[in-house]
Amino acid sequence: MSVIDMNKQILKEHLESSQPVILDFWAPWCGPCHQFAPVYEKVSHEFPNVVFGKINVVDNEEIAVDFQIRSIPKVCIIKDGEIIAENYGAIDAERFTAFINEHLG
């Protein structure tokens, strides 16, 4: 599954489904966010049963407030509507894959 650019409506639809959701909070001016973007895209292909979404905090301030985003990039793993894990900062593909497996494995 490819990475989905999320807004409030798209996010709501996916959070109401039974599939786990992984969200990447980012901003266009954020250097580490741009470093992490290809890692996020690459790893998303390894987990076909997980929804991978990107949320631009500049364009989606309300979502950023709801998720209490204070630092980016921030990744949240959501299962059954609850945040079960969070990671701050850019990480490499190996660590990102291990992070996902640890919480969804």
C-alpha positions as CSV (number, residue, x, y, z in Angstrom):
1,M,0.0,0.0,0.0
2,S,1.3,3.4,-0.8
3,V,1.5,6.3,1.7
4,I,-1.6,8.4,1.9
5,D,-1.7,12.1,2.4
6,M,-4.2,12.5,5.2
7,N,-6.6,15.2,6.1
8,K,-9.2,15.2,8.9
9,Q,-11.8,13.2,6.9
10,I,-9.4,10.6,5.4
11,L,-7.9,10.1,8.9
12,K,-11.3,9.6,10.5
13,E,-12.2,6.9,7.9
14,H,-9.0,5.0,8.5
15,L,-9.1,5.3,12.3
16,E,-12.6,3.7,12.2
17,S,-11.3,0.7,10.3
18,S,-9.8,-2.4,11.9
19,Q,-6.4,-1.9,10.2
20,P,-3.5,-0.5,12.2
21,V,-2.5,3.0,11.1
22,I,0.9,4.6,11.2
23,L,1.1,8.3,11.0
24,D,4.1,10.5,10.0
25,F,3.7,14.1,11.2
26,W,5.9,16.4,9.2
27,A,6.2,20.0,7.8
28,P,7.6,21.3,4.5
29,W,10.3,23.4,6.3
30,C,11.6,20.4,8.4
31,G,14.9,19.0,7.3
32,P,14.8,15.8,9.3
33,C,11.2,15.2,8.0
34,H,12.6,15.3,4.4
35,Q,15.4,12.9,5.5
36,F,12.8,10.4,7.0
37,A,10.3,10.6,4.1
38,P,12.0,8.0,1.8
39,V,12.5,5.7,4.7
40,Y,8.8,5.9,5.6
41,E,7.8,5.3,2.0
42,K,10.2,2.3,1.6
43,V,9.2,0.6,4.9
44,S,5.4,1.1,4.1
45,H,5.8,-1.5,1.3
46,E,6.9,-4.1,3.8
47,F,3.6,-3.9,5.8
48,P,0.7,-4.3,3.3
49,N,-1.9,-4.7,6.1
50,V,-1.0,-1.4,7.7
51,V,-2.2,2.0,6.6
52,F,0.6,4.5,6.3
53,G,-0.4,8.1,6.4
54,K,1.4,11.4,6.3
55,I,0.1,14.5,8.0
56,N,1.4,17.9,7.1
57,V,1.1,19.8,10.4
58,V,1.1,23.2,8.6
59,D,-2.0,22.3,6.5
60,N,-3.6,20.2,9.3
61,E,-3.2,22.2,12.5
62,E,-6.3,20.8,14.1
63,I,-5.0,17.3,13.8
64,A,-1.6,18.3,15.1
65,V,-3.3,19.8,18.1
66,D,-5.4,16.7,18.6
67,F,-2.3,14.5,18.6
68,Q,-0.3,17.0,20.8
69,I,2.5,17.3,18.2
70,R,5.3,19.3,19.7
71,S,8.2,18.0,17.8
72,I,8.5,16.6,14.2
73,P,9.0,14.3,12.6
74,K,6.8,12.2,14.9
75,V,5.4,8.8,14.1
76,C,2.4,7.3,15.9
77,I,1.3,3.7,15.6
78,I,-2.5,3.5,16.2
79,K,-4.4,0.2,16.8
80,D,-8.1,0.0,17.6
81,G,-8.2,3.8,17.7
82,E,-5.5,4.1,20.4
83,I,-2.0,5.3,20.1
84,I,0.1,2.3,21.1
85,A,3.6,3.7,20.3
86,E,5.3,7.0,19.3
87,N,8.7,7.8,17.9
88,Y,10.3,11.2,17.6
89,G,13.0,12.1,15.0
90,A,14.3,10.6,11.8
91,I,15.4,7.0,12.0
92,D,16.8,4.6,9.5
93,A,14.8,1.8,7.8
94,E,16.2,-1.0,10.0
95,R,15.2,0.8,13.2
96,F,11.9,1.9,11.8
97,T,11.0,-1.7,10.8
98,A,12.1,-3.0,14.2
99,F,9.9,-0.3,15.9
100,I,6.9,-1.4,13.9
101,N,7.5,-5.1,14.5
102,E,7.9,-4.5,18.2
103,H,4.4,-2.9,18.4
104,L,2.5,-4.7,15.7
105,G,4.5,-7.9,15.3
